[in-house]
Amino acid sequence: MKNFKIDATDYKTNEIFKFVRQALGLTQKQMAEGIKISKSSVERYERGLDNYTFETIVKVAKKYNLKITIELNDKNNSK
């Protein structure tokens, strides 16, 4: 299982999608085919023109055997 640690507070959501794709060594076309969406959807997610759903994140995780950990931290209330 691949594990990517990303501090989501440092990235926009479109940057996270692109980071994961590139870390997997995939082209936009390969990512699209792997999770059965259009290449234009991948392009639009990465450019921030569309938002992907949690379902899309789960598809990516299942297809590429990724572990997803979501931490919700309020930087204003950090101890």
C-alpha positions as CSV (number, residue, x, y, z in Angstrom):
1,M,0.0,0.0,0.0
2,K,1.3,3.4,-1.0
3,N,1.1,6.1,1.6
4,F,1.5,9.8,0.7
5,K,1.6,12.3,3.6
6,I,0.3,15.6,2.4
7,D,-0.5,18.6,4.6
8,A,-3.6,19.7,2.9
9,T,-3.4,23.1,4.4
10,D,-0.4,23.8,2.2
11,Y,-2.2,22.9,-1.1
12,K,-5.3,23.8,-3.0
13,T,-7.5,20.8,-3.7
14,N,-6.6,20.8,-7.4
15,E,-2.9,20.7,-6.5
16,I,-3.4,17.6,-4.3
17,F,-5.0,15.7,-7.2
18,K,-2.1,16.6,-9.5
19,F,0.5,15.8,-6.8
20,V,-0.9,12.3,-6.3
21,R,-1.2,11.6,-10.0
22,Q,2.4,12.7,-10.6
23,A,3.7,10.8,-7.6
24,L,2.1,7.6,-9.0
25,G,3.9,8.4,-12.3
26,L,0.7,8.6,-14.3
27,T,-0.2,10.8,-17.2
28,Q,-3.6,12.5,-17.1
29,K,-4.9,10.0,-19.7
30,Q,-3.7,7.0,-17.6
31,M,-5.3,8.4,-14.4
32,A,-8.6,9.0,-16.3
33,E,-8.6,5.5,-17.7
34,G,-7.7,4.0,-14.4
35,I,-10.6,5.5,-12.5
36,K,-13.0,5.6,-15.5
37,I,-13.5,9.3,-16.0
38,S,-12.7,11.5,-19.0
39,K,-9.2,13.0,-19.5
40,S,-10.9,16.4,-19.7
41,S,-12.2,15.8,-16.1
42,V,-8.7,15.2,-14.8
43,E,-7.5,18.3,-16.6
44,R,-10.3,20.4,-15.1
45,Y,-9.7,19.0,-11.6
46,E,-6.0,19.9,-11.9
47,R,-6.6,23.4,-13.2
48,G,-9.2,24.0,-10.5
49,L,-12.0,24.5,-12.9
50,D,-14.1,21.7,-11.4
51,N,-14.1,20.1,-8.0
52,Y,-13.8,16.4,-7.6
53,T,-16.0,14.5,-5.2
54,F,-15.0,12.3,-2.2
55,E,-16.2,9.4,-4.4
56,T,-13.4,10.3,-6.9
57,I,-10.8,10.3,-4.1
58,V,-12.0,6.8,-3.1
59,K,-11.8,5.6,-6.7
60,V,-8.2,6.7,-6.9
61,A,-7.3,5.2,-3.5
62,K,-8.9,1.8,-4.4
63,K,-7.5,1.6,-7.9
64,Y,-3.9,2.5,-6.9
65,N,-3.9,0.9,-3.4
66,L,-3.5,4.2,-1.5
67,K,-4.1,4.9,2.1
68,I,-6.0,8.1,2.7
69,T,-5.7,9.8,6.1
70,I,-7.6,13.0,6.7
71,E,-6.6,15.2,9.6
72,L,-8.7,18.2,10.5
73,N,-6.7,20.8,12.3
74,D,-7.5,24.3,13.2
75,K,-4.2,26.2,12.8
76,N,-5.7,29.0,14.9
77,N,-6.2,26.7,17.8
78,S,-3.0,24.7,17.6
79,K,-1.6,23.7,20.9
